[in-house]
Amino acid sequence: MRGGTSIQIDKDIELRQLEEPDAKDIFRVIDNERLYLEKWLPFVELTREISDTVEYVKSVINAPEDRFEYVFVIRYRNEFVGLIGFKDTDKLNKKTEIGYWLSEKYQKKGIMTRSVEALCNFVFEKQGINRIQIKCAVGNIPSKKIPQRLGFIFEGIERQGELRSGDVFTDLEIYSKLKNDVS
């Protein structure tokens, strides 16, 4: 079930597994919204050329089976608006983390909340995962509202958990949801 996975959330929102041609759209949004995105996303500072995004996409697509992670483009009314996917999946302990970002002009439409909810269902039902966590930078209110809306439990603060641009560490809020929280 690795290639070509797509999740139709509603008539407007589709999650489609990342493909090489998506690099152009991803880079365009990052480059056009650099100031907005780099406030919370450390990789923006390292994404200077389209080749940086192409290399990222290739690393996801060509990952060995034991390190493969599902990453999806978010399409709203057939337009690229962001990315969502899994990271640091621990298959042995049946746990994963969801990471996401969304273009500024598509905020406050419920796109990301519905996308995270769909990914939770996907990973609980089809991937046999028991625990999902989401980490949000302290102060990133829009991001932390998503796990709160979806019934994730706040577990605490990971002190200086992420290195952001300017060589500054930020604390992260950790939220989790277990499979039996939804059954």
Buried (B, 14 or more C-beta within 10 A) or exposed (E): EEEEBEBEBEEBBBBBBBEEEBBEBBBBBBBEBBEBBBEBBBBBEEBEEBEBBBEBBEEBBEEEEEEBBBBBBBBBEEEBBBBBBBEEBEEEEBBBBBBBBBBBEBBEBBBBBBBBBBBBEBBBEEBEBBBBBBBBBBEBEEBBEBBBEBEBEEEEEBEEBBEBBEEEEBBBBBBBBBBEBEE
